[in-house]
Amino acid sequence: MHQVLIVGGGIHGTFLSHLLSHHLGITDHVVVDRYAEPLHVWNRHTTACGMSHLRSPSAHNLEVDYRALRKYAARENWPATGAFVPPYARPSLALFNDHCRAIIRERGLERFRRRATVEAIRLHEDRVEAITEAGVLLARTAILALGREHALCVPEWAAGLPEGRITHLFSPYCPQVDSMQPVGSAQSDTTAVAEDLVIVGGGVSGVQRALVESQGRIVTLVTEKPIQVRRFDSDPCYIGPKCYQRFLAEPDYVSRRKMIVEARYPGTIPEDLAAPLQRAIEAGRVNLVIGRVEMAAMENPGGYVELLLSSGSTVSAGRVILATGFGRALPPLVQQLGEAACLPRHVDGFPILDHNLRWHPRLVVTGIPAELELGPSAPNIVGAINAAKRIVPLFTRPSPQAAAWGPLVRVLEPAVT
Ligand SMILES: Cc1cc2nc3c(=O)[nH]c(=O)nc-3n(C[C@H](O)[C@H](O)[C@H](O)COP(=O)(O)OP(=O)(O)OC[C@H]3O[C@@H](n4cnc5c(N)ncnc54)[C@H](O)[C@@H]3O)c2cc1C
């Protein structure tokens, strides 16, 4: 029986595994993930949209020391230009990933990983059983760090169109950047080329992919609303105590949900993407179409996909990429556990957790399903750090000497209450 079993070895699960093993000495833990490679989903999603820099600051990284990424960049001689961009020294994806790989390698985190899919979890008084295709794993405590891969938002109009013609940007089947060729059009025919690749969704991932693709072709970007600029994907006030304390002081989960919705800015782009997008539009490389897609149909077998917009106009596409983000569906494991074990849930099905993110004495939850406790930044890297602050006291006793623990203070200092 393991002391801890983490389901999900993405950003959250890997950060917790690092913290447990290296900083708290809990080497008797296992990270179960359906993919062999650590951070597989993070790598796939960020590559798919062609992102160059993170939207979050360098302080949000997989080390407990918030300066670790900057120290790493200096140690490894990353060039000053491009490695970080203002504001808040946002790291390049290449640097962030390199730092993650170094942590995983240097701390030997691969040894804790086991490749399997957890199909069900059974809770007992003295243990947790995780049922996988490869057998049953036992642990004293389980932590769910499941991410959102299961919850791709695919609009109704897209149903029934062939996968070869329409793909969600975050689907494992979405072609990698540069591998797509314009379908059936001559480069000299500007209209036909413009209609070849259509990206639906004007948030950060759609705009990033459109900018990358537009270096070799004309891309149509269909967005429901005019492009909206916001520095972060949620209100940064919730990262600090001011808003976070107000959030936690709110006993009514309906009000907490309202605060989360108001603090999130889905479908927005940061300032530094707005200027290149404007330039690409002016140069005619990105054809920006504002309108809501109502219906889609194949013109003829093997032909173009016709998108009918709310304005009444149509857009023809050789291929459509949906940059429509994620929906609200909870991971199947969370849904199944909530029902089977009658665990406390809000009216929308989201877990109601205690201060240490426990849904049951032997079950801890992080990421989006923990958002009614963690707040708007729950899915982000800082969400993993905030979750760790709540979870660590379950495995250790912070002492008044905590300040002497150096960088560990970042997670061992008392969480906001
Ligand atoms: C394109 C993109 C860019 C982003 N940029 C930023 C950014 O700049 N800054 C920031 O703070 N956040 C960013 N985020 C948000 C967030 O940090 C990422 O989504 C991050 O990957 C979330 O980590 P996670 O561990 O919750 O989920 P994931 O990284 O998705 O990991 C979850 C893991 O759980 C596994 N899993 C799930 N269910 C099971 C099961 N039943 N059995 C076994 N394994 C299972 C999955 O296979 C997966 O490997 C970004 C998100 C996206 C999509």
The ligand as a Gaussian input file, in Angstrom:
#p B3LYP/6-31G(d) Opt

LIG

0 1
 C       -2.928000      26.060000     -24.348000
 C       -2.883000      26.281000     -22.860000
 C       -2.016000      27.222000     -22.338000
 C       -1.974000      27.443000     -20.958000
 N       -1.107000      28.385000     -20.477000
 C       -1.056000      28.595000     -19.157000
 C       -0.157000      29.572000     -18.629000
 O        0.562000      30.256000     -19.348000
 N       -0.092000      29.714000     -17.273000
 C       -0.883000      28.999000     -16.418000
 O       -0.789000      29.167000     -15.208000
 N       -1.767000      28.086000     -16.906000
 C       -1.871000      27.862000     -18.240000
 N       -2.759000      26.939000     -18.718000
 C       -3.681000      26.264000     -17.765000
 C       -3.073000      25.058000     -17.020000
 O       -1.856000      25.388000     -16.419000
 C       -2.880000      23.845000     -17.918000
 O       -4.108000      23.477000     -18.490000
 C       -2.309000      22.647000     -17.135000
 O       -1.983000      21.622000     -18.047000
 C       -3.279000      22.111000     -16.081000
 O       -2.621000      21.104000     -15.370000
 P       -3.396000      19.834000     -14.789000
 O       -2.391000      19.011000     -14.085000
 O       -4.599000      20.267000     -14.053000
 O       -3.954000      19.074000     -16.083000
 P       -3.154000      18.295000     -17.219000
 O       -1.875000      18.943000     -17.509000
 O       -4.144000      18.111000     -18.311000
 O       -2.847000      16.870000     -16.567000
 C       -3.858000      15.978000     -16.145000
 C       -3.361000      14.566000     -16.359000
 O       -4.299000      13.660000     -15.754000
 C       -4.381000      12.501000     -16.571000
 N       -5.625000      11.801000     -16.264000
 C       -6.878000      12.310000     -16.229000
 N       -7.769000      11.354000     -15.884000
 C       -7.047000      10.218000     -15.690000
 C       -7.400000       8.894000     -15.307000
 N       -8.658000       8.560000     -15.032000
 N       -6.407000       7.976000     -15.209000
 C       -5.106000       8.315000     -15.474000
 N       -4.720000       9.548000     -15.837000
 C       -5.683000      10.493000     -15.937000
 C       -4.314000      13.065000     -17.977000
 O       -3.904000      12.076000     -18.869000
 C       -3.273000      14.184000     -17.824000
 O       -1.986000      13.715000     -18.117000
 C       -2.827000      26.695000     -20.087000
 C       -3.703000      25.772000     -20.631000
 C       -3.743000      25.559000     -22.006000
 C       -4.715000      24.552000     -22.554000

